[in-house]
Amino acid sequence: MKKILFYILVLTSFVSKAQINVTFYGDPDELKQLKTRPLIVETLEEDPDVLKKLSKPKKAEELADYKKFIVDFNADFKIYAQKYWTFTDKMEFKTSTEIEALQKAKSKEYAVLRLIQLNDKGYWGIKTNQSIPAVAFTRIESNVGKADSKIYLPSRNLNNDKSLSEADYKYSLLILQANVNWIIANDKVLNFDKYAERMAKENVSKLKGKTLLVEDNMLAKGRTKEAAIKNYGGDLKFVSESELSDALINKAKNTAVVYTAPYGIVKSNVSIVSQSTIIYFKIIVDCETNEILWLYMPGAMNWGANMSNQLTEGEFKVMADLKII
């Protein structure tokens, strides 16, 4: 994901109630009712505070990137929400200002699909300006910091100066809907991290015999593709970002892809100046079904295990040890 996506979210001002707030605030009955509401897809607006911060000549490039991100995201979100959101065909597109007006009017008519950030609230008196981007599906009357459901957005390295690809939207929107449907069917709330863990355990055997696609740039520095393929033991292929995306979009048969997404922040208070690092999980998704087949989500104190978006040789060994190949 390009730095501009994180940059815009850092500068905007949503509120979260935990270091990274993973909680789904909608219960099964509320989510079931939410599915029946007409849907508003939020379109972003340029934030006057961000424009002011980027108004200096030395920040001209950042200002241009910020404006481009707004245009690109709104155009893509509109297209892919219509293509991949299946809960309702009653879909409208409204700006943040228009949604705020409906909220002030105490409207309870709509569901909202929107880009949000999960802010770092801090602990032990430590707070950073880090945040995690996510897509939320929630009631219009809900506080933006207390979304009924949400999913972390993937981290990508695209070649077209965009933050997200069509495959990223497909992955995010379909898995978010699957998570909501699971909650309704089982009458039990599972936040995305726990849902993904459960699905991975249930589906891991389905990975056996599939071709696994990994982006070329996800191989850890100092590792070779040959060693990674040997450690994996199955049909592992390193491909370009476009090849991986095409496989997911076109539902490539007997194929799975590896995704990376930020989900938390590790912080240290060993000095007066706090240090923080965004933590990433890795997830394998079936191209045909969009099912979660495997998940690696390190604990908050698992220092050094997953500090970047790179797949390490050791992780491939873990996958083999788990007998998922």
C-alpha positions in Angstrom: 0.0 0.0 0.0 1.4 3.4 -0.9 2.4 5.7 2.0 -0.3 8.2 1.0 -3.1 5.9 2.4 -1.5 5.8 5.8 -0.7 9.5 5.5 -4.2 10.6 4.9 -5.5 8.5 7.8 -2.9 9.9 10.2 -3.9 13.4 9.4 -7.7 12.9 9.7 -9.4 12.7 13.1 -11.5 9.7 13.9 -11.6 8.3 17.4 -10.9 4.8 18.7 -11.3 3.4 22.2 -8.3 1.1 22.3 -4.7 0.9 21.1 -6.1 -0.6 17.9 -9.8 -1.2 18.4 -10.7 -4.6 17.0 -14.2 -4.8 18.5 -17.3 -5.3 16.4 -20.0 -3.2 18.1 -23.0 -4.8 16.3 -24.6 -7.9 17.8 -26.0 -10.7 15.5 -29.5 -9.3 15.5 -28.3 -5.8 14.7 -26.1 -7.0 11.9 -29.0 -9.1 10.5 -31.1 -6.0 10.4 -28.2 -3.9 9.0 -28.1 -6.1 5.9 -31.7 -5.1 5.0 -31.0 -1.4 5.1 -30.3 0.7 2.0 -26.5 1.2 1.8 -24.6 4.5 1.7 -21.1 4.2 0.3 -19.2 7.1 1.7 -17.1 9.3 -0.7 -14.2 11.1 0.9 -13.8 14.9 0.8 -10.7 16.9 1.1 -10.1 17.8 4.7 -9.4 21.5 5.3 -7.0 20.7 8.2 -5.0 18.4 5.9 -4.9 21.0 3.1 -3.7 23.5 5.6 -0.9 21.2 6.8 0.2 20.6 3.3 -0.1 24.2 2.0 3.7 24.9 2.3 5.7 24.9 -0.9 7.9 22.1 0.3 4.9 19.9 0.7 3.5 20.4 -2.8 4.2 16.8 -3.8 2.5 15.5 -0.7 -0.5 17.8 -1.4 -0.8 16.5 -5.0 -0.6 12.9 -3.7 -3.3 13.6 -1.1 -5.6 15.1 -3.7 -4.9 12.2 -6.1 -5.7 9.6 -3.4 -9.1 11.2 -2.7 -10.0 11.1 -6.4 -8.7 7.6 -7.0 -10.2 6.1 -3.9 -13.7 7.6 -4.5 -13.7 6.4 -8.1 -12.5 2.9 -7.3 -14.7 2.5 -4.2 -17.8 3.3 -6.2 -17.0 0.8 -8.9 -16.0 -2.1 -6.7 -18.6 -1.6 -4.0 -21.2 -2.1 -6.8 -19.4 -5.1 -8.1 -18.5 -7.0 -4.9 -21.1 -5.9 -2.3 -23.9 -8.3 -2.4 -26.0 -7.6 0.7 -28.2 -5.1 -1.1 -28.8 -3.6 -4.5 -30.1 -0.4 -2.9 -26.9 1.6 -2.9 -26.4 5.4 -2.8 -23.2 7.4 -2.8 -22.9 10.3 -0.4 -20.1 12.5 0.9 -18.9 12.6 4.5 -20.7 16.0 4.9 -24.0 14.5 3.6 -23.7 11.5 6.0 -23.0 13.8 8.9 -26.2 15.8 8.0 -28.2 12.6 8.1 -26.7 11.7 11.5 -27.6 15.1 12.9 -31.1 14.5 11.7 -31.1 11.3 13.8 -31.6 9.1 10.7 -31.6 5.3 11.4 -32.5 4.4 7.9 -29.2 3.5 6.3 -26.2 1.2 6.5 -22.9 2.8 5.7 -19.8 1.4 4.0 -16.8 3.6 4.6 -13.1 3.9 4.9 -12.0 4.4 8.5 -8.8 4.4 10.6 -8.2 2.5 13.7 -6.2 4.9 15.8 -3.5 4.3 18.3 -5.0 5.4 21.6 -1.9 4.5 23.6 -1.1 2.7 26.9 1.2 3.4 29.8 0.9 7.0 28.8 2.4 6.3 25.4 0.6 7.4 22.2 1.8 7.6 18.6 0.4 9.0 15.4 0.1 5.6 13.9 -3.1 4.2 12.6 -4.4 1.2 10.7 -6.7 1.6 7.6 -9.9 -0.4 7.5 -13.3 -0.6 5.8 -16.3 -0.5 8.1 -19.9 -1.7 7.5 -22.0 0.0 10.2 -25.2 1.7 11.1 -25.5 5.3 10.1 -26.3 6.3 13.7 -23.2 4.6 15.1 -20.2 6.5 16.2 -17.4 6.2 13.6 -15.1 4.9 16.3 -17.6 2.1 17.2 -18.3 0.4 13.9 -20.6 -2.6 13.8 -18.1 -4.5 11.7 -14.8 -3.9 9.9 -11.9 -5.4 8.1 -8.2 -4.3 7.8 -7.1 -3.2 4.4 -4.3 -5.0 2.7 -0.8 -3.6 2.4 0.3 -3.5 -1.2 3.1 -2.3 -3.5 1.4 -1.3 -6.7 3.0 -0.1 -9.9 0.3 2.4 -10.9 0.6 4.9 -8.1 -2.6 3.7 -6.5 -3.0 2.5 -2.9 -5.4 -0.4 -3.6 -6.1 -2.7 -6.6 -9.4 -4.3 -7.6 -8.3 -7.5 -6.0 -7.8 -5.7 -2.7 -11.3 -4.4 -2.8 -12.6 -7.9 -3.7 -10.7 -9.5 -0.9 -11.8 -7.0 1.7 -15.4 -6.6 0.7 -16.2 -10.3 0.3 -14.4 -11.4 3.5 -16.1 -8.6 5.5 -19.5 -9.9 4.2 -18.6 -13.5 5.0 -17.6 -12.5 8.5 -20.9 -10.7 9.0 -22.9 -13.7 7.6 -21.0 -16.1 10.0 -21.9 -13.9 13.0 -25.6 -14.0 12.0 -25.7 -17.7 11.2 -23.9 -18.7 14.5 -25.5 -16.0 16.7 -22.0 -15.1 18.0 -19.8 -12.1 17.4 -16.3 -12.9 16.2 -14.2 -9.8 15.4 -12.2 -10.2 12.2 -9.0 -11.5 13.8 -10.8 -14.3 15.6 -13.0 -15.0 12.6 -9.9 -15.3 10.3 -8.2 -17.6 12.9 -11.3 -19.9 13.0 -11.7 -20.0 9.2 -8.0 -20.8 8.8 -8.2 -23.7 11.2 -11.3 -25.1 9.5 -10.1 -24.6 5.9 -6.3 -25.3 6.1 -6.6 -28.7 4.6 -8.0 -27.2 1.4 -4.6 -25.6 0.7 -3.1 -29.0 0.0 -2.4 -29.4 -3.8 -3.1 -25.8 -4.7 -0.7 -23.5 -6.4 0.3 -20.7 -4.0 1.1 -17.3 -5.5 3.3 -14.9 -3.6 4.4 -11.4 -4.8 8.0 -11.2 -5.9 8.7 -8.4 -3.4 7.5 -10.3 -0.4 10.5 -12.5 -0.2 12.7 -11.5 2.8 16.0 -9.8 2.2 18.8 -12.4 2.0 16.5 -15.3 1.1 16.3 -17.0 -2.2 13.3 -18.1 -4.1 14.8 -21.5 -4.5 15.1 -21.9 -0.7 11.6 -20.7 -0.1 10.2 -23.1 -2.7 12.1 -25.9 -1.1 11.0 -25.1 2.4 7.4 -24.8 1.3 7.4 -28.2 -0.4 4.4 -27.5 -2.5 3.6 -25.6 -5.7 4.9 -22.2 -4.8 5.3 -19.4 -7.4 6.6 -15.9 -7.1 4.7 -13.6 -9.4 4.2 -9.9 -10.1 1.5 -7.9 -8.3 -0.6 -7.9 -11.4 -0.5 -11.7 -11.8 -1.5 -12.2 -8.2 -4.4 -9.7 -8.5 -5.6 -11.2 -11.8 -5.7 -14.7 -10.2 -8.0 -13.5 -7.5 -10.2 -11.3 -9.7 -10.6 -14.1 -12.3 -11.1 -16.9 -9.8 -8.1 -18.9 -10.9 -8.8 -22.6 -10.3 -6.9 -24.6 -7.7 -4.9 -21.4 -6.8 -4.4 -19.4 -3.6 -2.7 -16.1 -2.9 -0.9 -14.6 0.0 -2.0 -11.2 1.3 -0.5 -9.0 4.0 -2.4 -6.4 6.1 -1.5 -4.2 9.1 -3.5 -5.0 12.2 -1.7 -3.6 15.3 1.1 -1.6 16.8 4.0 -2.7 19.0 5.3 0.1 21.2 8.2 0.5 23.5 8.5 2.9 26.5 12.2 2.2 27.1 13.1 5.9 26.5 11.4 9.3 26.8 10.6 9.2 23.1 8.2 6.2 22.5 8.9 4.0 19.5 6.3 2.2 17.5 6.1 -0.4 14.7 3.1 -1.5 12.7 2.5 -5.2 12.9 1.3 -7.2 9.9 -0.6 -10.5 9.5 -0.3 -12.7 6.5 -3.3 -14.5 5.1 -3.8 -17.0 2.3 -7.1 -16.8 0.3 -8.6 -19.2 -2.2 -9.0 -17.5 -5.6 -12.2 -19.4 -6.5 -14.0 -19.2 -3.2 -12.4 -16.2 -1.4 -12.1 -18.5 1.6 -9.4 -18.0 4.2 -7.1 -21.0 4.1 -4.3 -20.0 6.4 -3.3 -17.2 8.8 -0.2 -16.0 10.5 -1.0 -13.3 13.1 1.8 -12.7 15.6 1.1 -11.7 19.2 1.6 -8.1 20.2 4.9 -9.0 22.0 6.2 -11.2 19.3 9.2 -9.0 18.6 10.9 -9.5 15.2 8.5 -12.1 14.0 6.5 -10.1 11.6 7.7 -6.5 11.5 7.4 -6.0 7.7 5.4 -7.3 4.8 8.0 -9.9 3.9 7.6 -13.6 4.0 10.5 -15.2 5.7 12.0 -18.6 5.1 11.1 -19.6 8.6 7.4 -18.9 7.9 7.4 -21.3 5.0 8.9 -23.9 7.3 6.1 -23.2 9.8 3.6 -23.8 7.0 5.2 -27.1 6.2 5.3 -28.1 9.9 1.5 -27.4 10.1 1.0 -29.9 7.3 -0.9 -27.6 5.2 0.9 -28.6 2.0 
